[in-house]
Amino acid sequence: MKIPPKAFRLILLLSLGMALAMMSAALSVPSSALIGKTRTPIPATMVIVPTPTPVSIPGSSDGILVVAVVIVLIIIIPIWWHRRAWARH
């Protein structure tokens, strides 16, 4: 059974919208609100150690830039390949 293109686009957009909404809802709760709401007791022998201050290393964002460029190319290259076919329809 072939799904019509308009219905496929609608299903795809609704699915992506629902996924984005669920991720947004899951990530909107700050971790500070969850502290103290667990049922696991903290042992009396546990020592709380402060987190060390992170040190910024110059040039450490190079990998992020490469990943961003790859993602953009993954999105743009198929659009360039199929734009003439889409323009005809």
C-alpha positions in Angstrom: 0.0 0.0 0.0 1.4 3.3 -1.1 1.0 6.3 1.2 0.2 9.6 -0.7 2.9 12.2 -0.5 0.8 14.7 1.4 -0.3 12.2 4.0 3.3 11.0 4.4 4.5 14.6 5.0 1.7 15.1 7.5 2.6 11.9 9.4 6.3 12.8 9.3 5.8 16.4 10.6 3.4 15.2 13.3 5.9 12.5 14.4 8.8 15.0 14.5 6.6 17.5 16.4 5.6 14.9 19.0 9.2 13.8 19.4 10.3 17.4 19.9 7.6 18.1 22.4 8.4 15.0 24.4 12.1 15.8 24.5 11.4 19.4 25.4 9.1 18.3 28.3 11.7 15.8 29.5 14.5 18.3 29.5 12.5 21.2 31.0 12.7 19.9 34.5 15.8 21.3 36.2 17.9 18.8 38.0 17.8 21.0 41.2 14.0 20.3 41.4 14.7 16.5 41.5 17.2 16.7 44.4 15.7 15.3 47.5 12.8 13.5 45.7 14.6 10.1 45.4 13.7 7.3 47.8 17.3 6.2 48.1 18.8 7.4 51.4 22.3 8.9 51.3 24.6 6.8 53.5 26.2 8.6 56.5 29.7 7.6 55.3 29.3 9.3 51.9 31.5 12.3 51.5 30.3 15.1 49.2 33.2 16.4 47.1 32.8 19.7 45.2 33.1 19.5 41.5 36.5 21.0 40.2 36.3 24.0 38.0 36.6 23.0 34.4 39.6 24.4 32.4 38.8 25.6 28.9 41.3 24.3 26.3 41.7 26.6 23.3 40.6 25.0 20.1 38.5 22.4 21.8 35.4 23.3 19.7 37.0 22.1 16.5 35.3 18.7 16.7 31.9 20.3 17.3 32.4 22.5 14.2 33.3 19.4 12.1 30.2 17.6 13.3 28.0 20.6 12.5 29.3 20.9 9.0 28.7 17.2 8.4 25.1 17.5 9.6 24.5 20.5 7.4 25.9 18.7 4.4 23.7 15.6 5.1 20.7 17.8 5.0 21.6 20.1 2.1 23.1 17.6 -0.4 19.9 15.6 -0.9 17.9 18.8 -1.3 20.3 19.9 -4.1 20.0 16.6 -5.8 16.2 16.4 -5.7 15.2 20.1 -6.1 14.5 19.8 -9.8 12.2 16.8 -9.3 10.4 18.6 -6.5 10.0 21.8 -8.7 8.2 19.8 -11.4 5.6 18.4 -9.1 
